Amino acid sequence: MTDEAVDKPQKIRRRTIFRHPLSAVGGAIFFAGAFLFLILLLIDLSSGDENPYRSLVTFVVAPLIMLIGLMFFAAAMAMQIRKARKAGEQIRFRLSIDPTIPQNWRNLWLFLGLSAVTIFIVAYIGTRAYEATDSTGFCGETCHVVMEPQSVTYHNSPHAKVPCVECHIGEGASFWVKAKFDGMRQLWATALDQFDRPIQTPVRNLRPAQETCENCHWPQQFYGDKLSTRTYYRTDEQNSPWTIKLLLKIGGGNPRTGRAEGIHWHMIGENRVDYIATDYTRQEIPWVRFITRDNDTLVYTDPGFELSNLKIPEADTLAGYEVRRFDCMDCHNRPSHQFQPPAVAINLALSTRRIDPGLPYIRQVGLDLLNGDYADNDEAHMAITKGLVEYYQQEYPDVVDSLVDAIKQASKALISIYDQNFFPEMHTDYRVRENNLSHFVNDGCFRCHDGVKTNQYGEELATDCKTCHLIVAQGPSEDPGELEMDITGLEFHHPEDIDGAWQEMLCTECHDASSGY
């Protein structure tokens, strides 16, 4: 071979990309992803609501499928280039097909066939995956034991028609990404059986209530006062009723006066309340800061609790403590997962006659049985049924035969209460799921309004009961119409004669969630 022949440039060969079967596979996968993306994008643009799971499939899964298809394309080209270089050839790819080469037609038909099949499979799986992960069943039932308490209480809550993702994720990509990473951590913990029992609350990465709750609830709206009637039953032989009718000052932004009023004053307009909790569950609150619309700062602290830099309005940490801005979840901390204390559930069952108030001491016996320590639901069912029968056989042997039907009905109601509020496998019930929307059996409001916090001017944080509600009727009857009523408010009368002790101490110094109210 002469030098002239060696120096002669190589001829560049043009080849169709469909020459290699892997190109057909890559093309099919790419077009399947593109088809899925187009369909879901149209749904996303035409839908009036934001949905993080639809965004997941539309903007992450579908493009990922397309990327995989392109990777197959690239792999096919790389293999052909390597083969050509070994043969000393130079090639350039094109998308056209040379009809004179049977192999090209074969791969084209392979591409078209695989595209049709892959588009159908990917579209079906993708849309079904979106629907599944968007469902409350996916959130509450996929990991049955772990999430059973949340699932059961959710279905019995006022938010049972609101999808889990609306509150736990909400709109926008940032919290969706955080939720997905947290979900992977939870999946790993579940697979290795390394999850907490009970699941720790409050949820630390839950987004601010202003970005979720307030999409439906509008704190600036003026709600005025709400009349609430509550009937309790005492632990005497007659299960004596005691009814109290409260005028709750819900408040809001009053359009007639332009003022923020009532309980929701904490959340309205320019009002800002911050606090520090020294425990994980946010029950111990020794420090509260109120920033006025004029940017004046009032700091209320428990005696002996001191911090530096108390007047820095925007500080999110002080002396190593998290400074949390007060929001809806600090009072309404169990809006969708309500674990009723047995006393509350029994009061309701007695008032609706699912439990006969004529059964002697049924409230006390029911409390004792529900508060028992059981390994699982089956053991609880047996203990409740057996315990109820044995109590009346021992204490009321002369009339127990006449009480058989009422005992069976009460047993059924108590078992239902247990199943809806007690989850022994997860060590979860009202004792680890305190409800802060109260001040009878847990501190709730009194976490801040405890009568001991004072500000830098020596002023006490408000503790007057009439700030939030008025008692307009009360007394020993189930019928409020039989009670004395005064819309301007009555002085509280304790059902038991304890003199004026209730004026000097918090309710929680006598009452707890196990005995209730």
N, C-alpha and C positions, 0 to 999 in steps of 0.2 A: 504494500500500500504506500502511495507517495505522500509527501508532506502536504501537497495540495488537497489530496483526498481527506487527510486528517483534519485540515483546517476548514473544510467545507462545513457550513453550519447545518445542524440537524433540522430536519423538517418537523414542524409542530403539527401533531395530529389532533384533530377535533373529534371528541367523543361525547356522546350523550351521557348525562348523569344516570340515565336508566339502565346503563350497561350492567351495573351491579345490583343483585337482588336486595341488598341492604338499603339501597336508595329507595326502593319501593316501600320497604317497611318504614323507613324514616318519614317518607312523604305521607303515608297513611296516618301515622301518629301525629304529625304536624297538623294535617288538615282536621283530624278529630279534635285536637285541642283548640284550633281556630274556630271550628263550628260550635263547640261548647262555650267558648268565650263570647262569640257573637250572640248566641241565644240568651245567655245570662246577662250580657251587657244590655240587651234590649229590655229584659225584665227589670234590671236595675234602674234604667233610665225612665221606664214607664211606671215604676212603683212609687207610691207616695211616701213610703216609710224607709227608714234606714235599717239595714240588717247586716250585722257583722259576719254571719256565716255565709250569706250570699256573696259578700265582698271577698271572703276567703276563697270560695270556689272560683269566682269570676276573675279576680285580680292576682291570685296566687297559684291555685291548682291548674287552671286552664293554661296560663302562660308557661307553667312548669312543664305541662304535657307538650306544648309546642316546642319548648327548648329541648326536650328529650328527642323529639323528632328531628330537629336540626342537628343534634349530636350524632344521630344515626347517619344523616346525610354526610356530615363531616367525616365520620368514620369510613363510609363507603368511598369518599373521594380520597382520603388518606391511603387506603389500601390500594386503590387504583394508581395513585401517584407512585407509591413505593414499588409496585409491580412494574410500572413503566420505567422507572429509573434503573431497576435491575436489568431491564432489557435495553437500556441506553436510549430510551424514547423520551420525547417531550410531548405532553398532552395538554389540551385545554378543553374544559367541560362546557357543554351547552345543554339547554333544556329541550331542544328539538329532538325528534326521533327520526332515525334513518330507517325508512320502511323496508329497505332491502336486507336488513339484518333481523332475522327471526328472534334472536335473543332480546332485542329491544322491545319487540311486541310482547314477548312473554312477560318481561318485567313490567311493562306498562299495564297489562291486564292484571298482573299480581298487585300492582300499586292500586288500581281502581277497586279491585275486590277487597283488599285489606282496608282501604279507606272506608268503604261502605260499612264493613263489619266493625271496624274500630270506632268510627263515628257513632254508630248505634250504641256500642258498649260503653264508650266514654261518656256520651251524653246521658245515658240512662243511669250509670253509676254516679256520675257527678251530680245530677239533679237530685237523685235519691239520697246521696250523702248530705247534700245541703239541707234537704227536708228533715233528715234524721237528726243531724247535729243541731238543728234549730228547735227541736221539740223539747218539751219539758220531760218527756219520757227518757230522752238521752241524758239529760242533766240529773234526773232523780232516780232512775231505775237501772242504768247500765251497771253501776257499781252498787248493787242492791244493799248490802250490809252497811257500807260506809255512808251512803246518802239516804238511807231509809228514813231517819228522823226528819231530815229536811223535806223529803218528798211527801211524807204523810202529813206533816203540819202545813206544808204549802197548799195541799189540796183542801185543807180545812180552813184556809185563811181568806181574808177579804180580797187577796190578790191572786186567787186561784185561776183566774182567766188571763193573767198577765204572764207572758213567757219569761222564763228565768233570765234570758239574756238581756231583757229590757232593763233589769236592775243591776245584774252582776257584770254586765259589759257596757251596755248602752251604745251610743253612737260614736263614730270616729275610729280611726285606725290605731291610735296609740294604745288605748285601753284594750282593744282587741288583741294586739300583739302581746301585751302584758298577760292577758287572760290565757292566751295559747301557751306561752311559756310556763305559766303557773299550772295549766292543765297537764302539761307533760310531766311536771314535777309530781303532781298528784297521781297521775297514772303510774309512774314509777313506784311511788310509795305504796300504792294499792297492790301492785303486782308483787312487791316484796313484803307485804303485810307489815309496813312500817308507818302506818298512819296513826295519828293521835286518836285516843278514845277517852273522852269525847273530842270531836273536832274543835279546835280552839276558836273562840270568838272573843271580841269582834273580828271580822275579816279586815286585816290591815291594809290590803291593797284594793279595797272597795273604793270606787271613785266617789267624789263628793256628791252629796244628795242633790245639790243644785243642778247637777248635770243628768240626774236620773229621775228622782222623785218629782222634781218640779216640771218635768215634761208633761205630767198629768195634773199634779197638785200645784196650786198657785197661792203661795203664802201671802202675797199682797192683796188677794181678794178678801173682802170683808165678810166674815162668816157670822159675826155677832155672837150671841149666846146660844147654847145648846142645852135643852132640858133632858136630863138623863135619870132614869129610874133604876135603882138597883135593890134587889131583894136578897138578904142574907138569912141564913138559918143558924141558930145557936146549937150548941152541943148538949142540950138537955133531952130529957126523955121524949118531949113533944116535938123536938126539932122546931122550936118556936121561931116564927119569921120576924124579921126586922127590915123594914123598907125605908130607904132614904132616897129622896128626890133632890138632885143637884142641878143648879143652873151653872153650867160650865162656861166660863168666859173665854171662848175660843179666840175671839178677837179677829185681828187682821188689820188691813189698812182701811180706816173708816172714811168713806168718800164724803160724808157730811161734815166731818171736822178736820179731815186731812191729817189725823193723828194715827200712829200705830198703837193698837190697843190689844189687851188680853194676852193669853198665853203665847200666841204666835208673834208677839212683840219681839221675841228673841231673834226672829228670822227675817224681819221686814226692813226693806229700804236700806238706810245707811247704818242701821244698828249693827255693831260687831261685838260679839262675845267670844273670848278665847278662854281656854282653861288648861290646866295641867293635871293629869291623872298619874298617880304614883304606882298604880297596879295595872296589870295587863288588861283586865276586864273593864277598866275605866269606872270603877265604883268608888275609889278613894280620890276625891278631888279637893286638894287643900288650897288651890290658887285659882282665882277667876279674874279676868281682866275685861273691863267694858270700855270701849272706845266710842265716844260720842260723835255726833255729826260735826261738831266743832273741833274734833280731833283732840279733845281732852281725854285723859286716861284715868280711870278709876280702877284700882287693884285691890281685890278683896282676898284676904288670906286667913288661914287658920292660925290660932295662937302658936307662936314658936316656929312657924314655917317661913323661911326667909330666902329670897333670891336677889341677885344683883340685876341691874339693867331692867328694872320692872317696867319702864315706860317706853321701851322700844316697840312701836306698833307692829312692825312687820317681822319681828324675830320669830323664827319657827323652832328655835331651841333656846332654852335658858338654863344655865347651870346643869347641862346634861339631860334636861327633861324635854320631851316633845311638847310644844305648844300647839294645841289643836283648836282650830276654829269651830265653834259650836254650829252644828247643823241638825237637820231633821232626825238623823239616826241616833243622836245623843239622848232623845226622849223616846222616839218611836224605834227603839232598837230591835224590836221583833215584829215588824210589819207583816211579814209573810211566813214566819216560822214561829208560831206561838205555841209554847209548851204550857198548857194550863196547869196551875197548881191543883191538887185534888180538891181543895176546898171550893175553888171557883167552879170547877166542873160539877161538883156535887150540888152546889147551890143552884146551878142552871138545871140540873136533872130534877131536883126537887120542885123548882118552880114550874117546869114543863110536865111534871108528873111522870117522867120516865122512871123516877124513884118515888114511891109512895111516902109522903111525909108522915103517914100514920104508923109506919114501922118504928117502934121505939128505938131511940138512940141511933137511928140509921146513919145520921151524919157522922157521928163519932166512930162508929164501927167501920163505915166506909173509908174514913180518913186513915184509920189504923191499917186496914187491909191494903189500900193503895200505896201507903208509905212503906210497906214491907220490902225486905231485901230479897229479890228473886234473881235466879240465874238466867232465866229466859221467859218468854211469854207463856209457854206451856205450863211452867211451874207457877207463874202468877195466876193463870186461869184456874188451876186446880186449888190453889190456896184461897183465892177469893170465894169461889163457890163453896168449898168445904168450910171455910172460916165463918161465912155468913150463916150457913145452916147450923153449925155447932153453937154459935153464939145464942141464937134464939131457942135452940133446944135446951141449953143450959140455963139461960136467964128467964125464959118465958115458956116453960114446958106446958103450962095449962092452956095456952092459947096458940101454940106454935102451929097446930094443924090449920087454924083459920088464917094463918099468915103465909101459907105455902106459896100461893100465887104471887103475892107481893114480894116474897123473898126471891123467887125465881126471876121476877122482873128486875128487881134491884141488882141481882147478881149479873144479869145480862148487861145492864147499864154500866155497872162498875167495870166489867171486863172491856166494854167498848171504850170507856174513859181511859183505861190503862193502855189499850192498844194504840190510841191516838196520841198519847202524851208521854209514854214511858218506853224506853228502848234500851233494855239492859245490856245487849251485846255491844252497844256503843257507849255505855255508861252515860246516857243522855236522858235528862228529864228536867223538870222545872228547877231543880236544885243547882244545876250548872248553866241554866238558861234564864237568867233573871230578866224580868221585864221592867224597864225603867219608867214606864208610863203609869206610875202609881206611887204612893208613899205609905201604904198600909203594911205590906209584908216585906218590902225592900225599900231602901232609902230613896231610889228614884229621884224625885224633885229635891229631896233633902240632901242629896249629894253636894249641892251648892247652897241651897237655902236651908242651912242647918242651924241657924241662930247663933253661930259663933264667929263667922267670918266678918271681918271689919276691913274698911279701906284705910288709906293713908290719912284720912281726916277723922278716923274714929267712928265712921258711920257703918251701921250694920246692914248686911245684905237682907233684903226684904224677906220676912217669914210669915206675914199675915195670911191666914188661910183664905180670907175674902179676896185676896189679890187674884186668885184663879177661879174660885167657885163660891156660890152661895148655897146654903141648905134651905130649901123652900118647903120641904115636908119630911117628917121622920116619925117612926113609931112602930109598934109591934103588930103589924098587919101586912098581908100580901097585897091589899088593895089600897093604893095611894088615896083613893077617894074617901077613905075612912079616917085619914090623918089630917091633923091641923096643917094648914098651908099658909105661907106668907111669902109672896114673891120678892119682898125686900130682904128676906133672909132671916133665918132662925139661929139661935145659939145651938151648937152641937150638944146632943145628949147621948152619952155612952149607953149602950144597951145594958151594961152591968153597972152597978153602983160603985164607982171608983173615986167618988168625990170629984175633985178638980185635977186629978193626976194627969189627965190627958192634956191639960193646958201647960204642964211643966215638962213634959217628956215627949219624945217622938213615938209614933205608933209602933215602930219597929223594935222598941225596947221591950214590948210585950208580945207583939204579933210577929210570926214568921210564916213563910210560905207553906210549911208543913201542916200547920193548923188553920191558917188562912183567916178569913173574915166572913 
